């Protein structure tokens, strides 16, 4: 495939993530979902940074690892430090027949509809003390079961929406909006009936406008997590990794697969700092949790920029390709509505030159307009004006 063709086949995102992004851990029962969630929960963001947010017992806000944020905090020593975060939701295990309500499937599937993306977790380890709901360990089978359940749920929903739209169009053939919605939903219906997810379809701009509000379960981006034994994680060997890779490449080409070990992570979390460091050095493997978090974040094509100073250093989440006014709007809608300019410098320039003054002196501190596409790691200072008074800054 040529480079141009690859660019054309770039993934289409059908969600609406903002600065608060959520990802749900989905999979069969007894595969390590709650263990992974508990390990990620220990990395939680201090609650005082999010006084407006009530977190349910099955939701944790975890910081997105970023050495640039750590550097800025060390440099400015601010009163408040707010990293980019990812909300992780532990969704109870799905079983075969969940789409028809088995195993409280309807409730669990509704939880999936509330998140922006999915960690599809599968089990690739044997443990006589932890019985598998299907009787034996087979992660490829499990992946297929969950995928089929999500497709079945989407199809049931799509069938209902097609019927509703068709009736409206039948009554009023001049309703162009409903006609477009029906046309798109019929394409979705055909794809789902063929056992294919919505995410992998080829959708035009009009289709995307229809699809986003519907939030189909199989439209959500997915990262695949493979829970292996401690020994397999350390040796980087597991007989299921190749079959899992082959299945993902067939069903969801280009999706990220991250092997990790819930038992390994649980063990090192129980050690003190010195013992943990020694154990990791002896086994020559790092914790996989930072990679898991970053994978979830980047699955949604997200980046972040910084606002920084002595009062606060904060990372703001946006989607790659976001223009400056929309990036400002993540802070406050007034910033976007009254956008004048964004004073911008790159993190690398700031770090290498040592100060804002030095960046200015080097001619690398710039005033960017409405068409500027914000880059990952930009340090920004917005000018805006929502009245006839003097411009305000942030």
C-alpha positions in Angstrom: 0.0 0.0 0.0 1.4 3.4 -0.9 1.9 6.2 1.6 -1.0 8.2 0.2 -3.3 5.1 0.5 -2.2 4.7 4.1 -3.1 8.3 4.8 -6.5 7.9 3.2 -7.2 4.9 5.4 -6.4 6.8 8.6 -8.7 5.8 11.4 -11.9 7.7 11.8 -12.8 8.6 15.4 -16.5 8.4 16.1 -16.4 9.7 19.7 -16.5 13.0 21.5 -13.7 13.0 24.1 -12.9 16.3 25.8 -10.5 17.0 28.6 -12.1 14.3 30.7 -11.6 11.1 28.8 -12.8 7.7 29.9 -11.9 4.1 28.9 -13.6 0.9 30.1 -12.0 -2.4 30.9 -14.1 -5.0 29.1 -13.8 -8.8 29.0 -15.0 -12.2 30.3 -15.3 -12.8 34.1 -12.2 -14.1 36.0 -9.6 -12.8 33.5 -8.0 -10.1 35.8 -10.1 -7.0 35.0 -10.6 -6.1 38.7 -6.9 -6.8 39.5 -5.8 -4.5 36.7 -8.3 -1.8 37.9 -7.1 -2.1 41.5 -3.5 -1.7 40.3 -4.3 1.3 38.2 -6.4 2.8 41.1 -3.3 2.9 43.2 -2.0 5.5 40.7 -5.0 7.8 41.3 -4.9 11.6 41.0 -5.3 13.4 44.3 -9.0 14.2 44.7 -8.3 17.9 45.6 -7.3 18.4 41.9 -10.8 17.5 40.9 -13.2 18.8 43.5 -16.1 18.9 41.0 -15.8 15.1 40.3 -17.5 12.4 42.3 -15.8 9.1 41.5 -17.8 5.8 41.8 -16.1 2.8 43.4 -15.5 1.3 39.9 -14.0 4.5 38.4 -10.5 5.8 38.9 -8.8 8.8 37.5 -5.1 8.0 36.8 -2.4 10.4 35.7 -1.0 10.0 32.2 2.8 9.6 32.5 4.7 12.5 31.1 8.3 13.6 31.8 7.6 17.0 30.4 4.9 17.7 33.0 7.2 16.5 35.7 10.0 18.9 34.4 7.6 21.9 34.4 6.5 21.1 37.9 10.0 20.9 39.1 10.9 24.1 37.3 8.0 26.3 38.5 7.3 24.5 41.8 3.6 25.6 41.4 1.0 25.7 44.1 -1.2 23.4 42.0 -0.2 20.5 39.8 -2.8 19.0 37.4 -1.6 16.2 35.0 -3.5 14.9 32.0 -5.7 12.1 33.3 -7.5 9.1 32.0 -10.7 7.8 33.7 -10.6 4.0 34.0 -13.9 2.2 34.5 -14.0 -1.4 35.7 -16.9 -3.0 33.8 -18.3 -6.3 35.2 -17.5 -9.4 33.1 -19.6 -10.1 30.0 -20.6 -13.7 29.1 -22.0 -15.3 26.0 -25.6 -14.1 25.5 -25.0 -10.8 27.2 -26.7 -9.0 24.3 -29.9 -10.8 25.3 -29.5 -9.9 28.9 -27.6 -13.0 30.2 -25.4 -12.3 33.2 -26.9 -8.9 33.7 -25.5 -8.2 30.2 -27.8 -5.2 29.4 -26.6 -3.3 32.5 -23.0 -4.0 31.7 -23.4 -3.1 28.0 -24.9 0.2 29.0 -21.7 0.9 31.0 -19.7 0.4 27.9 -21.8 2.9 26.0 -20.8 5.6 28.6 -17.0 5.3 27.9 -15.0 6.9 25.1 -12.8 3.8 24.3 -12.3 0.2 25.4 -9.5 -1.8 26.9 -10.5 -5.3 25.6 -8.8 -7.6 28.1 -8.2 -11.3 27.6 -6.7 -14.0 29.8 -3.7 -16.0 28.5 -2.7 -17.8 31.7 -3.8 -21.0 33.5 -4.6 -21.0 37.2 -6.4 -24.0 38.8 -7.6 -21.7 41.5 -9.3 -19.3 39.1 -11.9 -21.1 37.0 -12.6 -19.8 33.5 -16.3 -19.2 32.8 -16.0 -21.1 29.5 -14.2 -24.1 31.2 -10.8 -23.6 29.6 -8.4 -20.8 28.7 -8.7 -19.7 25.1 -8.2 -15.9 24.7 -9.0 -15.9 21.0 -12.3 -17.5 21.7 -13.0 -15.0 24.4 -12.1 -12.1 22.1 -14.5 -13.5 19.5 -17.3 -13.9 22.1 -17.1 -10.3 23.4 -16.9 -8.9 19.9 -20.0 -10.9 18.8 -21.9 -9.7 21.9 -21.1 -6.0 21.2 -22.0 -6.4 17.5 -25.3 -8.1 18.5 -26.2 -5.3 20.9 -25.4 -2.7 18.2 -27.5 -4.5 15.7 -30.5 -4.7 18.0 -30.2 -0.9 18.6 -29.6 -0.2 14.9 -32.7 -2.2 13.9 -34.8 -0.1 16.2 -33.3 3.2 14.9 -33.8 2.1 11.3 -37.5 1.4 11.9 -37.9 4.8 13.6 -36.1 6.7 10.8 -38.0 4.8 8.0 -41.4 5.8 9.5 -40.4 9.5 9.6 -39.0 9.4 6.0 -42.2 7.6 4.9 -44.3 10.4 6.4 -42.1 13.2 5.3 -39.9 12.4 2.3 -38.6 16.0 2.3 -36.8 15.6 5.6 -33.2 15.5 4.3 -31.7 15.1 7.8 -33.7 11.9 8.5 -33.1 10.6 4.9 -29.4 10.9 5.5 -29.6 9.3 8.9 -31.6 6.4 7.4 -29.1 6.0 4.6 -26.2 5.8 7.1 -28.0 3.5 9.5 -28.9 1.1 6.7 -25.1 0.9 5.8 -24.4 0.3 9.5 -27.1 -2.4 9.7 -25.7 -4.2 6.7 -22.2 -4.2 8.2 -23.4 -5.4 11.6 -25.4 -8.2 10.0 -22.2 -9.3 8.3 -20.6 -9.6 11.7 -18.4 -6.5 11.3 -17.9 -3.7 13.7 -18.8 0.0 13.0 -15.3 1.2 13.8 -13.7 -0.4 10.7 -16.2 0.9 8.2 -15.5 3.5 5.5 -17.6 6.5 6.4 -17.9 9.8 4.7 -18.4 13.2 6.5 -22.2 12.9 6.4 -22.1 9.4 7.8 -19.8 10.5 10.7 -22.2 13.3 11.6 -24.9 10.7 11.9 -22.8 8.1 13.8 -21.3 10.3 16.5 -24.6 10.9 18.4 -25.6 7.2 18.3 -22.4 6.1 20.0 -22.4 2.5 18.8 -20.5 0.2 21.0 -18.4 -1.2 18.2 -17.5 2.3 17.0 -15.4 2.9 20.0 -11.6 2.7 19.6 -10.1 -0.4 21.2 -6.7 -1.4 22.7 -6.2 -5.0 23.5 -4.6 -6.1 26.8 -3.3 -9.6 27.3 -3.0 -10.8 30.9 -0.2 -13.4 31.1 1.5 -15.1 34.1 4.4 -13.5 35.9 6.8 -16.0 34.4 5.6 -15.4 30.9 5.8 -11.6 31.4 9.3 -11.8 32.6 10.5 -14.2 29.8 8.4 -12.4 27.2 7.0 -15.7 26.0 3.4 -16.9 25.7 1.9 -19.4 23.3 -1.2 -17.3 22.8 0.4 -14.0 21.7 0.8 -15.0 18.1 -2.8 -16.3 17.7 -4.1 -13.1 19.4 -2.0 -10.9 17.1 -3.3 -12.8 14.1 -6.9 -12.4 15.3 -6.6 -8.7 16.0 -4.9 -8.1 12.6 -7.8 -9.8 10.9 -10.6 -8.1 12.9 -9.1 -4.8 13.9 -6.0 -4.1 11.8 -3.5 -1.7 13.3 -4.9 -1.9 16.9 -2.4 -1.9 19.7 -1.8 -5.1 21.8 -0.2 -4.8 25.2 0.9 -7.9 27.1 1.0 -7.4 30.9 0.7 -9.5 34.1 -1.7 -8.6 36.8 0.1 -11.0 39.2 3.4 -9.3 38.4 2.0 -5.8 39.0 0.3 -6.9 42.2 3.6 -8.4 43.5 5.7 -5.3 42.8 3.1 -3.0 44.3 3.4 -5.0 47.6 7.1 -4.2 47.8 8.7 -1.1 49.3 10.6 1.2 46.9 14.0 -0.3 47.4 12.8 -3.9 47.0 10.7 -3.0 44.0 13.7 -1.4 42.3 15.9 -4.4 43.0 13.2 -6.9 41.8 12.7 -5.0 38.5 16.5 -4.7 37.9 17.0 -8.4 38.6 14.3 -9.5 36.2 15.1 -6.8 33.6 11.4 -5.9 33.0 9.5 -2.7 33.9 6.0 -2.3 35.1 3.5 -2.3 32.2 1.1 0.1 33.8 2.5 3.3 32.3 2.3 1.7 28.9 -1.2 0.6 29.5 -2.3 4.1 30.5 -0.5 5.8 27.5 -1.9 3.2 25.1 -5.4 4.0 26.3 -4.8 7.7 25.9 -3.3 7.5 22.5 -5.9 5.0 21.3 -8.1 8.1 21.1 -5.5 10.1 19.2 -5.1 12.4 22.1 -2.3 14.8 22.9 -1.9 17.6 25.5 -0.6 21.1 25.9 0.5 22.9 29.0 -0.3 26.1 30.8 2.4 26.8 33.4 3.5 29.2 36.0 4.1 29.6 39.7 0.4 29.2 40.5 -0.3 26.2 38.5 1.1 23.7 36.0 -1.7 21.9 34.1 -1.9 19.5 31.1 -4.9 20.0 28.9 -6.2 17.1 26.8 -7.1 17.7 23.1 -7.3 15.6 20.0 -4.4 15.7 17.5 -5.1 18.3 14.8 -7.1 20.6 17.1 -6.8 24.3 16.2 -5.8 26.9 18.8 -9.3 28.4 19.4 -10.8 24.9 20.1 -7.8 24.1 22.3 -8.5 27.2 24.3 -12.1 26.2 24.6 -11.1 23.1 26.6 -10.1 25.6 29.4 -13.3 27.7 29.1 -15.8 28.3 26.3 -15.1 32.1 26.6 -11.5 31.4 25.6 -12.7 30.0 22.3 -15.5 32.5 21.8 -13.3 35.5 22.3 -10.1 34.0 21.0 -7.5 36.6 19.9 -4.2 34.6 19.8 -2.1 32.0 21.5 1.4 32.8 22.7 3.2 29.6 22.0 6.6 27.9 22.7 7.6 24.3 22.3 8.5 22.4 25.4 11.9 21.2 23.9 12.8 24.9 23.3 11.9 25.9 26.8 13.8 23.0 28.3 17.0 23.4 26.2 17.1 27.2 26.5 16.2 27.4 30.2 13.6 30.1 30.4 10.8 32.0 28.6 13.0 35.0 28.2 15.7 32.9 26.5 13.0 31.4 24.1 11.9 34.9 23.2 15.5 36.0 22.6 16.0 33.0 20.3 12.9 34.1 18.3 11.1 30.9 19.1 8.3 32.4 21.2 5.5 33.0 18.7 2.0 34.5 18.5 -0.3 32.0 16.8 -3.6 32.7 15.2 -6.9 30.8 14.7 -5.5 28.4 12.1 -2.6 27.2 14.3 -2.7 23.5 14.9 -1.6 22.8 18.5 1.2 20.4 18.9 1.8 17.8 21.6 3.8 19.5 24.4 3.1 23.1 23.4 3.3 25.6 26.3 0.5 28.1 25.6 -0.8 31.4 26.9 -4.1 32.5 25.5 -5.3 36.0 24.8 -9.1 36.4 24.5 -11.8 39.1 24.7 -15.5 38.5 25.2 -16.5 42.1 25.5 -15.4 45.5 24.3 -13.0 45.8 27.2 -9.3 45.1 27.1 -8.2 41.6 26.1 -7.8 39.1 28.9 -5.1 36.4 29.1 -4.7 32.9 30.5 
